Amino acid sequence: MVRKISKTAEIDARLKKEDKTRVLNSESDFEKMNQVNKYMEEVRKDYQLKESRSLITASQVILNA
């Protein structure tokens, strides 16, 4: 017999039992989510800039044997 094992369901049930879950639908929750999204957008832009600069620098390196 096949038994499906789900760690997510197990963790979710344990947290609900311990009353450590809540629904994030208040105005302050949405504001916090928006702040995190804006921060992550800045981080992505910074990473893309650094990556492109790194590629440019790498393309300019002359390798000598």
PDB file of N, CA, C and O in Angstrom, chain B, residues numbered from 101:
ATOM      1  N   MET B 101       0.843  -1.176   0.000  1.00  0.00           N
ATOM      2  CA  MET B 101       0.000   0.000   0.000  1.00  0.00           C
ATOM      3  C   MET B 101       0.891   1.244   0.000  1.00  0.00           C
ATOM      4  O   MET B 101       1.892   1.302   0.715  1.00  0.00           O
ATOM      5  N   VAL B 102       0.520   2.228  -0.802  1.00  0.00           N
ATOM      6  CA  VAL B 102       1.281   3.459  -0.917  1.00  0.00           C
ATOM      7  C   VAL B 102       0.715   4.479   0.065  1.00  0.00           C
ATOM      8  O   VAL B 102      -0.493   4.699   0.144  1.00  0.00           O
ATOM      9  N   ARG B 103       1.625   5.088   0.806  1.00  0.00           N
ATOM     10  CA  ARG B 103       1.209   6.102   1.767  1.00  0.00           C
ATOM     11  C   ARG B 103       1.913   7.402   1.429  1.00  0.00           C
ATOM     12  O   ARG B 103       3.141   7.448   1.357  1.00  0.00           O
ATOM     13  N   LYS B 104       1.152   8.445   1.224  1.00  0.00           N
ATOM     14  CA  LYS B 104       1.716   9.740   0.867  1.00  0.00           C
ATOM     15  C   LYS B 104       2.203  10.441   2.137  1.00  0.00           C
ATOM     16  O   LYS B 104       1.473  10.563   3.120  1.00  0.00           O
ATOM     17  N   ILE B 105       3.454  10.895   2.086  1.00  0.00           N
ATOM     18  CA  ILE B 105       4.045  11.590   3.216  1.00  0.00           C
ATOM     19  C   ILE B 105       4.168  13.065   2.863  1.00  0.00           C
ATOM     20  O   ILE B 105       4.760  13.420   1.845  1.00  0.00           O
ATOM     21  N   SER B 106       3.608  13.915   3.706  1.00  0.00           N
ATOM     22  CA  SER B 106       3.654  15.351   3.453  1.00  0.00           C
ATOM     23  C   SER B 106       4.163  16.066   4.695  1.00  0.00           C
ATOM     24  O   SER B 106       3.453  16.174   5.695  1.00  0.00           O
ATOM     25  N   LYS B 107       5.379  16.546   4.626  1.00  0.00           N
ATOM     26  CA  LYS B 107       5.947  17.298   5.748  1.00  0.00           C
ATOM     27  C   LYS B 107       5.202  18.619   5.931  1.00  0.00           C
ATOM     28  O   LYS B 107       5.008  19.077   7.057  1.00  0.00           O
ATOM     29  N   THR B 108       4.792  19.220   4.832  1.00  0.00           N
ATOM     30  CA  THR B 108       4.094  20.506   4.902  1.00  0.00           C
ATOM     31  C   THR B 108       2.791  20.376   5.677  1.00  0.00           C
ATOM     32  O   THR B 108       2.497  21.201   6.543  1.00  0.00           O
ATOM     33  N   ALA B 109       2.023  19.363   5.377  1.00  0.00           N
ATOM     34  CA  ALA B 109       0.755  19.157   6.076  1.00  0.00           C
ATOM     35  C   ALA B 109       0.998  18.876   7.557  1.00  0.00           C
ATOM     36  O   ALA B 109       0.242  19.333   8.414  1.00  0.00           O
ATOM     37  N   GLU B 110       2.051  18.128   7.849  1.00  0.00           N
ATOM     38  CA  GLU B 110       2.383  17.807   9.233  1.00  0.00           C
ATOM     39  C   GLU B 110       2.765  19.072  10.008  1.00  0.00           C
ATOM     40  O   GLU B 110       2.311  19.275  11.134  1.00  0.00           O
ATOM     41  N   ILE B 111       3.595  19.912   9.407  1.00  0.00           N
ATOM     42  CA  ILE B 111       4.013  21.166  10.050  1.00  0.00           C
ATOM     43  C   ILE B 111       2.824  22.104  10.213  1.00  0.00           C
ATOM     44  O   ILE B 111       2.660  22.734  11.258  1.00  0.00           O
ATOM     45  N   ASP B 112       2.000  22.193   9.179  1.00  0.00           N
ATOM     46  CA  ASP B 112       0.818  23.059   9.233  1.00  0.00           C
ATOM     47  C   ASP B 112      -0.128  22.635  10.346  1.00  0.00           C
ATOM     48  O   ASP B 112      -0.639  23.481  11.081  1.00  0.00           O
ATOM     49  N   ALA B 113      -0.365  21.344  10.476  1.00  0.00           N
ATOM     50  CA  ALA B 113      -1.253  20.835  11.526  1.00  0.00           C
ATOM     51  C   ALA B 113      -0.675  21.133  12.913  1.00  0.00           C
ATOM     52  O   ALA B 113      -1.407  21.516  13.825  1.00  0.00           O
ATOM     53  N   ARG B 114       0.652  20.954  13.069  1.00  0.00           N
ATOM     54  CA  ARG B 114       1.287  21.215  14.362  1.00  0.00           C
ATOM     55  C   ARG B 114       1.184  22.688  14.735  1.00  0.00           C
ATOM     56  O   ARG B 114       0.892  23.016  15.885  1.00  0.00           O
ATOM     57  N   LEU B 115       1.422  23.582  13.771  1.00  0.00           N
ATOM     58  CA  LEU B 115       1.351  25.013  14.057  1.00  0.00           C
ATOM     59  C   LEU B 115      -0.078  25.456  14.393  1.00  0.00           C
ATOM     60  O   LEU B 115      -0.280  26.295  15.270  1.00  0.00           O
ATOM     61  N   LYS B 116      -1.063  24.890  13.695  1.00  0.00           N
ATOM     62  CA  LYS B 116      -2.452  25.217  14.013  1.00  0.00           C
ATOM     63  C   LYS B 116      -2.811  24.730  15.414  1.00  0.00           C
ATOM     64  O   LYS B 116      -3.522  25.411  16.153  1.00  0.00           O
ATOM     65  N   LYS B 117      -2.319  23.556  15.770  1.00  0.00           N
ATOM     66  CA  LYS B 117      -2.584  23.006  17.091  1.00  0.00           C
ATOM     67  C   LYS B 117      -1.977  23.889  18.183  1.00  0.00           C
ATOM     68  O   LYS B 117      -2.570  24.068  19.247  1.00  0.00           O
ATOM     69  N   GLU B 118      -0.785  24.441  17.908  1.00  0.00           N
ATOM     70  CA  GLU B 118      -0.110  25.306  18.871  1.00  0.00           C
ATOM     71  C   GLU B 118      -0.583  26.766  18.763  1.00  0.00           C
ATOM     72  O   GLU B 118      -0.064  27.638  19.459  1.00  0.00           O
ATOM     73  N   ASP B 119      -1.538  27.020  17.919  1.00  0.00           N
ATOM     74  CA  ASP B 119      -2.122  28.357  17.715  1.00  0.00           C
ATOM     75  C   ASP B 119      -1.041  29.379  17.315  1.00  0.00           C
ATOM     76  O   ASP B 119      -0.989  30.489  17.843  1.00  0.00           O
ATOM     77  N   LYS B 120      -0.191  28.973  16.378  1.00  0.00           N
ATOM     78  CA  LYS B 120       0.882  29.851  15.908  1.00  0.00           C
ATOM     79  C   LYS B 120       0.650  30.332  14.474  1.00  0.00           C
ATOM     80  O   LYS B 120       1.574  30.821  13.825  1.00  0.00           O
ATOM     81  N   THR B 121      -0.563  30.195  13.988  1.00  0.00           N
ATOM     82  CA  THR B 121      -0.875  30.658  12.642  1.00  0.00           C
ATOM     83  C   THR B 121      -1.898  31.778  12.700  1.00  0.00           C
ATOM     84  O   THR B 121      -2.699  31.865  13.631  1.00  0.00           O
ATOM     85  N   ARG B 122      -1.856  32.625  11.694  1.00  0.00           N
ATOM     86  CA  ARG B 122      -2.880  33.666  11.586  1.00  0.00           C
ATOM     87  C   ARG B 122      -3.000  34.071  10.130  1.00  0.00           C
ATOM     88  O   ARG B 122      -2.067  33.896   9.346  1.00  0.00           O
ATOM     89  N   VAL B 123      -4.142  34.606   9.781  1.00  0.00           N
ATOM     90  CA  VAL B 123      -4.405  35.051   8.423  1.00  0.00           C
ATOM     91  C   VAL B 123      -3.847  36.462   8.261  1.00  0.00           C
ATOM     92  O   VAL B 123      -4.123  37.348   9.070  1.00  0.00           O
ATOM     93  N   LEU B 124      -3.066  36.655   7.217  1.00  0.00           N
ATOM     94  CA  LEU B 124      -2.448  37.955   6.970  1.00  0.00           C
ATOM     95  C   LEU B 124      -3.312  38.756   5.994  1.00  0.00           C
ATOM     96  O   LEU B 124      -3.048  38.772   4.792  1.00  0.00           O
ATOM     97  N   ASN B 125      -4.334  39.412   6.513  1.00  0.00           N
ATOM     98  CA  ASN B 125      -5.188  40.197   5.637  1.00  0.00           C
ATOM     99  C   ASN B 125      -5.534  41.566   6.210  1.00  0.00           C
ATOM    100  O   ASN B 125      -6.501  42.195   5.780  1.00  0.00           O
ATOM    101  N   SER B 126      -4.752  42.026   7.172  1.00  0.00           N
ATOM    102  CA  SER B 126      -5.003  43.365   7.709  1.00  0.00           C
ATOM    103  C   SER B 126      -4.240  44.392   6.872  1.00  0.00           C
ATOM    104  O   SER B 126      -3.366  44.037   6.081  1.00  0.00           O
ATOM    105  N   GLU B 127      -4.574  45.635   7.053  1.00  0.00           N
ATOM    106  CA  GLU B 127      -3.934  46.715   6.293  1.00  0.00           C
ATOM    107  C   GLU B 127      -2.433  46.778   6.585  1.00  0.00           C
ATOM    108  O   GLU B 127      -1.634  46.988   5.673  1.00  0.00           O
ATOM    109  N   SER B 128      -2.050  46.600   7.845  1.00  0.00           N
ATOM    110  CA  SER B 128      -0.624  46.640   8.191  1.00  0.00           C
ATOM    111  C   SER B 128       0.129  45.467   7.556  1.00  0.00           C
ATOM    112  O   SER B 128       1.291  45.607   7.174  1.00  0.00           O
ATOM    113  N   ASP B 129      -0.534  44.314   7.443  1.00  0.00           N
ATOM    114  CA  ASP B 129       0.102  43.166   6.794  1.00  0.00           C
ATOM    115  C   ASP B 129       0.393  43.474   5.328  1.00  0.00           C
ATOM    116  O   ASP B 129       1.465  43.145   4.822  1.00  0.00           O
ATOM    117  N   PHE B 130      -0.568  44.109   4.645  1.00  0.00           N
ATOM    118  CA  PHE B 130      -0.376  44.448   3.238  1.00  0.00           C
ATOM    119  C   PHE B 130       0.726  45.488   3.072  1.00  0.00           C
ATOM    120  O   PHE B 130       1.491  45.440   2.109  1.00  0.00           O
ATOM    121  N   GLU B 131       0.807  46.425   4.009  1.00  0.00           N
ATOM    122  CA  GLU B 131       1.876  47.426   3.952  1.00  0.00           C
ATOM    123  C   GLU B 131       3.241  46.771   4.110  1.00  0.00           C
ATOM    124  O   GLU B 131       4.181  47.109   3.392  1.00  0.00           O
ATOM    125  N   LYS B 132       3.351  45.839   5.044  1.00  0.00           N
ATOM    126  CA  LYS B 132       4.614  45.123   5.246  1.00  0.00           C
ATOM    127  C   LYS B 132       4.988  44.309   4.015  1.00  0.00           C
ATOM    128  O   LYS B 132       6.155  44.271   3.624  1.00  0.00           O
ATOM    129  N   MET B 133       4.004  43.659   3.404  1.00  0.00           N
ATOM    130  CA  MET B 133       4.269  42.885   2.192  1.00  0.00           C
ATOM    131  C   MET B 133       4.762  43.790   1.068  1.00  0.00           C
ATOM    132  O   MET B 133       5.677  43.430   0.328  1.00  0.00           O
ATOM    133  N   ASN B 134       4.155  44.955   0.945  1.00  0.00           N
ATOM    134  CA  ASN B 134       4.581  45.903  -0.084  1.00  0.00           C
ATOM    135  C   ASN B 134       5.996  46.397   0.180  1.00  0.00           C
ATOM    136  O   ASN B 134       6.778  46.561  -0.757  1.00  0.00           O
ATOM    137  N   GLN B 135       6.336  46.635   1.443  1.00  0.00           N
ATOM    138  CA  GLN B 135       7.695  47.059   1.785  1.00  0.00           C
ATOM    139  C   GLN B 135       8.710  45.980   1.418  1.00  0.00           C
ATOM    140  O   GLN B 135       9.769  46.279   0.866  1.00  0.00           O
ATOM    141  N   VAL B 136       8.387  44.741   1.723  1.00  0.00           N
ATOM    142  CA  VAL B 136       9.285  43.633   1.388  1.00  0.00           C
ATOM    143  C   VAL B 136       9.427  43.519  -0.124  1.00  0.00           C
ATOM    144  O   VAL B 136      10.532  43.306  -0.624  1.00  0.00           O
ATOM    145  N   ASN B 137       8.327  43.656  -0.858  1.00  0.00           N
ATOM    146  CA  ASN B 137       8.377  43.569  -2.319  1.00  0.00           C
ATOM    147  C   ASN B 137       9.238  44.679  -2.910  1.00  0.00           C
ATOM    148  O   ASN B 137      10.014  44.433  -3.834  1.00  0.00           O
ATOM    149  N   LYS B 138       9.113  45.892  -2.392  1.00  0.00           N
ATOM    150  CA  LYS B 138       9.928  47.009  -2.876  1.00  0.00           C
ATOM    151  C   LYS B 138      11.399  46.766  -2.580  1.00  0.00           C
ATOM    152  O   LYS B 138      12.255  47.025  -3.426  1.00  0.00           O
ATOM    153  N   TYR B 139      11.694  46.276  -1.396  1.00  0.00           N
ATOM    154  CA  TYR B 139      13.075  45.984  -1.029  1.00  0.00           C
ATOM    155  C   TYR B 139      13.658  44.909  -1.943  1.00  0.00           C
ATOM    156  O   TYR B 139      14.788  45.034  -2.416  1.00  0.00           O
ATOM    157  N   MET B 140      12.886  43.857  -2.189  1.00  0.00           N
ATOM    158  CA  MET B 140      13.367  42.783  -3.056  1.00  0.00           C
ATOM    159  C   MET B 140      13.578  43.270  -4.486  1.00  0.00           C
ATOM    160  O   MET B 140      14.487  42.801  -5.170  1.00  0.00           O
ATOM    161  N   GLU B 141      12.767  44.183  -4.933  1.00  0.00           N
ATOM    162  CA  GLU B 141      12.948  44.764  -6.267  1.00  0.00           C
ATOM    163  C   GLU B 141      14.280  45.515  -6.337  1.00  0.00           C
ATOM    164  O   GLU B 141      15.004  45.418  -7.328  1.00  0.00           O
ATOM    165  N   GLU B 142      14.596  46.259  -5.283  1.00  0.00           N
ATOM    166  CA  GLU B 142      15.873  46.977  -5.233  1.00  0.00           C
ATOM    167  C   GLU B 142      17.039  45.995  -5.210  1.00  0.00           C
ATOM    168  O   GLU B 142      18.054  46.219  -5.870  1.00  0.00           O
ATOM    169  N   VAL B 143      16.899  44.913  -4.455  1.00  0.00           N
ATOM    170  CA  VAL B 143      17.958  43.910  -4.372  1.00  0.00           C
ATOM    171  C   VAL B 143      18.178  43.268  -5.737  1.00  0.00           C
ATOM    172  O   VAL B 143      19.321  43.064  -6.146  1.00  0.00           O
ATOM    173  N   ARG B 144      17.097  42.948  -6.446  1.00  0.00           N
ATOM    174  CA  ARG B 144      17.213  42.342  -7.776  1.00  0.00           C
ATOM    175  C   ARG B 144      17.914  43.286  -8.748  1.00  0.00           C
ATOM    176  O   ARG B 144      18.780  42.865  -9.515  1.00  0.00           O
ATOM    177  N   LYS B 145      17.536  44.562  -8.711  1.00  0.00           N
ATOM    178  CA  LYS B 145      18.168  45.548  -9.597  1.00  0.00           C
ATOM    179  C   LYS B 145      19.654  45.664  -9.294  1.00  0.00           C
ATOM    180  O   LYS B 145      20.474  45.721 -10.210  1.00  0.00           O
ATOM    181  N   ASP B 146      20.004  45.700  -8.010  1.00  0.00           N
ATOM    182  CA  ASP B 146      21.404  45.796  -7.607  1.00  0.00           C
ATOM    183  C   ASP B 146      22.174  44.563  -8.079  1.00  0.00           C
ATOM    184  O   ASP B 146      23.293  44.683  -8.577  1.00  0.00           O
ATOM    185  N   TYR B 147      21.587  43.398  -7.928  1.00  0.00           N
ATOM    186  CA  TYR B 147      22.243  42.161  -8.357  1.00  0.00           C
ATOM    187  C   TYR B 147      22.452  42.172  -9.870  1.00  0.00           C
ATOM    188  O   TYR B 147      23.526  41.807 -10.348  1.00  0.00           O
ATOM    189  N   GLN B 148      21.433  42.587 -10.628  1.00  0.00           N
ATOM    190  CA  GLN B 148      21.552  42.622 -12.079  1.00  0.00           C
ATOM    191  C   GLN B 148      22.651  43.591 -12.514  1.00  0.00           C
ATOM    192  O   GLN B 148      23.402  43.304 -13.446  1.00  0.00           O
ATOM    193  N   LEU B 149      22.742  44.730 -11.844  1.00  0.00           N
ATOM    194  CA  LEU B 149      23.778  45.703 -12.156  1.00  0.00           C
ATOM    195  C   LEU B 149      25.162  45.114 -11.887  1.00  0.00           C
ATOM    196  O   LEU B 149      26.058  45.221 -12.725  1.00  0.00           O
ATOM    197  N   LYS B 150      25.336  44.495 -10.726  1.00  0.00           N
ATOM    198  CA  LYS B 150      26.625  43.888 -10.391  1.00  0.00           C
ATOM    199  C   LYS B 150      26.970  42.751 -11.346  1.00  0.00           C
ATOM    200  O   LYS B 150      28.127  42.589 -11.732  1.00  0.00           O
ATOM    201  N   GLU B 151      25.974  41.971 -11.723  1.00  0.00           N
ATOM    202  CA  GLU B 151      26.212  40.863 -12.646  1.00  0.00           C
ATOM    203  C   GLU B 151      26.655  41.377 -14.009  1.00  0.00           C
ATOM    204  O   GLU B 151      27.595  40.844 -14.597  1.00  0.00           O
ATOM    205  N   SER B 152      25.989  42.404 -14.511  1.00  0.00           N
ATOM    206  CA  SER B 152      26.364  42.939 -15.824  1.00  0.00           C
ATOM    207  C   SER B 152      27.759  43.559 -15.781  1.00  0.00           C
ATOM    208  O   SER B 152      28.534  43.405 -16.725  1.00  0.00           O
ATOM    209  N   ARG B 153      28.083  44.255 -14.701  1.00  0.00           N
ATOM    210  CA  ARG B 153      29.430  44.819 -14.566  1.00  0.00           C
ATOM    211  C   ARG B 153      30.481  43.715 -14.505  1.00  0.00           C
ATOM    212  O   ARG B 153      31.562  43.845 -15.080  1.00  0.00           O
ATOM    213  N   SER B 154      30.160  42.637 -13.811  1.00  0.00           N
ATOM    214  CA  SER B 154      31.082  41.511 -13.711  1.00  0.00           C
ATOM    215  C   SER B 154      31.307  40.882 -15.076  1.00  0.00           C
ATOM    216  O   SER B 154      32.436  40.528 -15.414  1.00  0.00           O
ATOM    217  N   LEU B 155      30.245  40.738 -15.867  1.00  0.00           N
ATOM    218  CA  LEU B 155      30.380  40.162 -17.204  1.00  0.00           C
ATOM    219  C   LEU B 155      31.225  41.056 -18.104  1.00  0.00           C
ATOM    220  O   LEU B 155      32.041  40.569 -18.886  1.00  0.00           O
ATOM    221  N   ILE B 156      31.026  42.358 -17.991  1.00  0.00           N
ATOM    222  CA  ILE B 156      31.819  43.299 -18.790  1.00  0.00           C
ATOM    223  C   ILE B 156      33.290  43.206 -18.405  1.00  0.00           C
ATOM    224  O   ILE B 156      34.160  43.154 -19.275  1.00  0.00           O
ATOM    225  N   THR B 157      33.568  43.186 -17.120  1.00  0.00           N
ATOM    226  CA  THR B 157      34.949  43.077 -16.639  1.00  0.00           C
ATOM    227  C   THR B 157      35.569  41.761 -17.089  1.00  0.00           C
ATOM    228  O   THR B 157      36.720  41.733 -17.525  1.00  0.00           O
ATOM    229  N   ALA B 158      34.821  40.682 -16.986  1.00  0.00           N
ATOM    230  CA  ALA B 158      35.332  39.370 -17.387  1.00  0.00           C
ATOM    231  C   ALA B 158      35.620  39.329 -18.880  1.00  0.00           C
ATOM    232  O   ALA B 158      36.571  38.671 -19.302  1.00  0.00           O
ATOM    233  N   SER B 159      34.829  40.009 -19.680  1.00  0.00           N
ATOM    234  CA  SER B 159      35.057  39.998 -21.125  1.00  0.00           C
ATOM    235  C   SER B 159      36.285  40.817 -21.509  1.00  0.00           C
ATOM    236  O   SER B 159      36.835  40.631 -22.594  1.00  0.00           O
ATOM    237  N   GLN B 160      36.717  41.713 -20.638  1.00  0.00           N
ATOM    238  CA  GLN B 160      37.863  42.549 -20.936  1.00  0.00           C
ATOM    239  C   GLN B 160      39.187  41.961 -20.453  1.00  0.00           C
ATOM    240  O   GLN B 160      40.254  42.499 -20.750  1.00  0.00           O
ATOM    241  N   VAL B 161      39.118  40.873 -19.720  1.00  0.00           N
ATOM    242  CA  VAL B 161      40.326  40.242 -19.191  1.00  0.00           C
ATOM    243  C   VAL B 161      41.036  39.495 -20.317  1.00  0.00           C
ATOM    244  O   VAL B 161      40.414  38.744 -21.068  1.00  0.00           O
ATOM    245  N   ILE B 162      42.331  39.709 -20.421  1.00  0.00           N
ATOM    246  CA  ILE B 162      43.121  38.997 -21.418  1.00  0.00           C
ATOM    247  C   ILE B 162      43.881  37.895 -20.691  1.00  0.00           C
ATOM    248  O   ILE B 162      44.643  38.157 -19.759  1.00  0.00           O
ATOM    249  N   LEU B 163      43.664  36.673 -21.127  1.00  0.00           N
ATOM    250  CA  LEU B 163      44.323  35.541 -20.485  1.00  0.00           C
ATOM    251  C   LEU B 163      45.644  35.265 -21.199  1.00  0.00           C
ATOM    252  O   LEU B 163      45.690  35.166 -22.425  1.00  0.00           O
ATOM    253  N   ASN B 164      46.692  35.144 -20.436  1.00  0.00           N
ATOM    254  CA  ASN B 164      48.009  34.800 -20.973  1.00  0.00           C
ATOM    255  C   ASN B 164      48.379  33.402 -20.506  1.00  0.00           C
ATOM    256  O   ASN B 164      48.223  33.061 -19.334  1.00  0.00           O
ATOM    257  N   ALA B 165      48.869  32.603 -21.435  1.00  0.00           N
ATOM    258  CA  ALA B 165      49.224  31.234 -21.089  1.00  0.00           C
ATOM    259  C   ALA B 165      50.609  31.139 -20.525  1.00  0.00           C
ATOM    260  O   ALA B 165      51.062  30.048 -20.181  1.00  0.00           O
TER     261      ALA B 165
END
